[in-house]
């Protein structure tokens, strides 16, 4: 069932070259300094000038919406996997709509998609998009978001705080999820387009993290942020017919497989470090080598399964089929497998693996976030249980 | 680009297998287990598929539907009942040996006697360090005549000359069961194969078992959900307790992954990819773990009901273990995967990336 076309293969090679020359070294530097690359880093301009390739690497397509003929999510996710192989943190920091892309796709009208994705057609400057869901009091349980959206005349007024928002401190726009009435629960959710220079928007903090330091993770506040009515993504009718919460969940049906793709890339990196080490440092025969090879095979097995799971989920999305269950399957299965791959690679390297001049100890710190972002493994189990049977919300 | 859809023809075949599994196999599981065979009415339908010839190429008299078609049908039938599959699917798990054997006249004789229902085939993998004095188990009906042996890179075909001993084993009672020592056989041929071809011989047997294993796991999951959403404990259905729900969800994800890797490996064989056998062995390893998890949970969440024969949970638990013994069991598969892992490039991104 595995077949990829020549163009995809060529694009993977392009990403590989970018990764080898730029992303891996930049990621190591960001890890060492605990600072993501600055917005004027020359690499970002190179990426911007490469346009479509880079937007594909971060899970986006070249077209304005999921119906666009050139929306090739399978290809894009494979490129995302390859980018994460070199450095997932740097991959997430790359210019483009980022995680805001899937959010815009799943909620915005064609006109809104065209309008805000046009931001990225100017290749003279690196630009970013972002998406904000998590709040201080609403992490896994996104239904509890408290950021309020109030309609005043032709404007929406937003008040609240968001946290753990990737690239938001450098983004030209952020898709912000808010509620028109907390009492409505999930039905009160709305997605808004918040542009950078809007008065009342303030970056509060850029987090210091254990790993994945190649991209910034920020908190921000919205104090009486006023947005024109047309910044409500999808328009009012969208929420009456589709319901806001389902729209936000639809976003996850693309970002969860993307997370899995990133995990597979990182797991492959761990595998290759271990493979190199076996070749260079292990005896040619004997029980130690045999044991290492068995562990290597197990890494391959898990990563191959995880890859098929994310490809299956995005293939369903591409074909207009429901993929909520398969997206969560992938997100549930893959993070432990990827962590296990890194741990196995560390075991194979032994003491050499934890030296901080080796990539593996960084990978060990980097991968843990995969089991947290876009819904923890526990959240995925809840989602799957609700899909498979009538698992109650108050269980 | 990657395509997970089944062709219209295969979907039609799968639907027919599903009807058979639902209408004929599932309702009669225990009766067939007691009888030690599937009824002739079922066998005649399967001959019409034709089950044994689905994945055999034209040159061997098969229909050339492909390995993917075969694993999909095996999985579907096994959801109804896996018990008789080992006996009715000929050459079944020995298909890799049949394909690898360079003596075409001998292969034709084996296939002909399998198709006319006069002879059964068995398959075993021997560890050269341990050796073996015989075949521990083969399906019992029709009479066992052929025993394929894979020992490292050597393939042998034994013809049974003595009388096999009937044998009760852990599962697959509807396939009957016999054992035979090698000194009650005559070696009809011995061939040295390449390492890759030898792996293919073992891997096709593993893939056969993996496909059945996925069907068993899926059936176990569905029965588990049905029971646990009805049975009430501590004031709510068993499945509504979060600990149980989480286990069901994780198991379902593993089964989904197992199905994907089995079908992927099958499709790799159909495309004659050079490392299809490696991925088939990997698929088997992934699947036997997933199926053990699913069938173990199937008993666990049914509690005492899972342990009694009124439910099928205990049968699937036994079958899962039986399939985990196939083709040299776990050690042989781990050895094979380890022996090839450094030589197999990534199937999608091509050559290995220097880190």
Interface residues (C-beta under 8 A of the other chain):
Chain A: X1 X2 X3 X4 X5 X8 X9 X12 X16 X72 X74 X75 X78 X81 X82 X85 X268 X269 X272 X273 X275 X276 X278 X279 X290 X293 X294 X296 X297 X298 X300 X301 X302 X304 X305 X306 X307 X308 X309 X311 X312 X315 X316 X319 X326 X328 X329 X332 X333 X359 X378 X380 X381 X382 X383 X384 X385 X388 X389 X390 X391 X392 X395
Chain B: X1 X2 X3 X4 X5 X68 X225 X229 X236 X239 X240 X241 X242 X245 X246 X248 X249 X250 X252 X253 X254 X256 X257 X258 X260 X261 X263 X264 X267 X268 X271 X279 X282 X285 X286 X334 X335 X337 X338 X339 X341 X342 X344 X346 X347 X348 X349 X350 X352 X353 X354 X355
